[in-house]
Amino acid sequence: MANLIHFDQHDGRQRRRAFTLVELLVVIAIVGVLVALLLPAIQTAREAGRRSECQNHLRQLSLAVTNYSNSLRMYPASGIVNTALQSYDSKSGKMFSWAVLILPYIEQNALHEQFNFNVSVLAQAGTNPQAAQPTVFLCASDGAKGRMYQDATHTSNKLLGKGNYAAFASPYHIEYQSRYRAALTSHLPHSSSAFAQDGTSTTLMLAEVRTRIHAQDQRGAWAIGWSGAALLAFDIHDVAAVNYNTTGYKANPAGVGQCQPPNNQGPNFDMIYNCVAPAQAQLDGIPCSNWASSGSFNYLSAAPRSQHPRGVNTVYVDGHVSFLTDTVDQLTMAYLISLDDGQTVQAQ
């Protein structure tokens, strides 16, 4: 330290020389480099923690579905709609999703009791339970806490809380789930015996979904059985034309590249009722299109999505959690979703 100390010529006392500007800038630069080196590691550790938490929520939800099944001898319907209609009509019936049905099995009895099941999910009064955001429905990586779905046309301005988990309803379209079934479907609630051919360990049940800050974007609205809200469909068609009088499912290879793999970026986007600010949605990595009552956009499907790098967390019917990559073989994924293909496949 000799170069930093000198003797006062008058009284002989030692005085410390202040840092020069150059030395100060060098110190700041060194600190900046250290922060730059440490920050990615800190962020990676935080994301690992969030991802683990999201996986734990999926396990809790799958266990709740299993307990529901054990109690009622059938799996929860994907959505409570008018089953007199041959196709699944998202806007018919009471529209409650599977997530509302399992509330008593995730220690949300009080919230479940606030619902009036004699009226639509969009006609709830009092405490508006559909606007709640139970922690088990949230993945911190997405930041959905505080985000609501509200649309003058589609919900009559009713608020619905957003979450981050949805059920696979069909390997085809959401409206065809009564013909092309998945783990949770409407019209034909099934028991555990329905998985005898495909197997519970190779049938996908739930996956993550992302939300947007836009109130008019329905994605993540957990209480309603709509596309991208509480339901997903993969959009790989059957090799034959839709026929409700037949059974089974055989994925059409022509659908590869045209379907809804994890974090799908097109060419076919999430089909929802109001794709607000579509250009921004695409920039945000969560593209969408507007459903139409006729024409080429008259179908409903949506992809699993997450903020985790390179894929999404999923859970199978047997309760085991797996990370499904964005590059998963798409025909394999179709069969992992389908309940009626008779094939036992593994994710690659």
Secondary structure, 3 states (H helix, E strand, C coil): CHHHEEECCCCCCEEECCCCHHHHHHHHHHHHHHHHHHHHHHHHHHHHHHHHHHHHHHHHHHHHHHHHHHHHCCCCCCECCCCCCCCCCCCCCCCEEHHHHCHHHHCCHHHHHHCCCCCCHHHCCCCCHHHCCCHHHCCCCCCCCCCEECCCCCCCCCCEEECCEEEEEECCCHHHCCCCCCCCCCCCCCCHHHHCCCCHHHCEEEEECCCCCCCCCCCCECCECCECCCEEECCCCECCCCCCCCCCCCECHHHCCCCCCCCCCCCCCEEECCCCCHHHHHHCCCCEEECCCCCCCCCCCECCCCCCCCEEEEEECCCCEEEEECCCCHHHHHHHHCCCCCCCCCCC
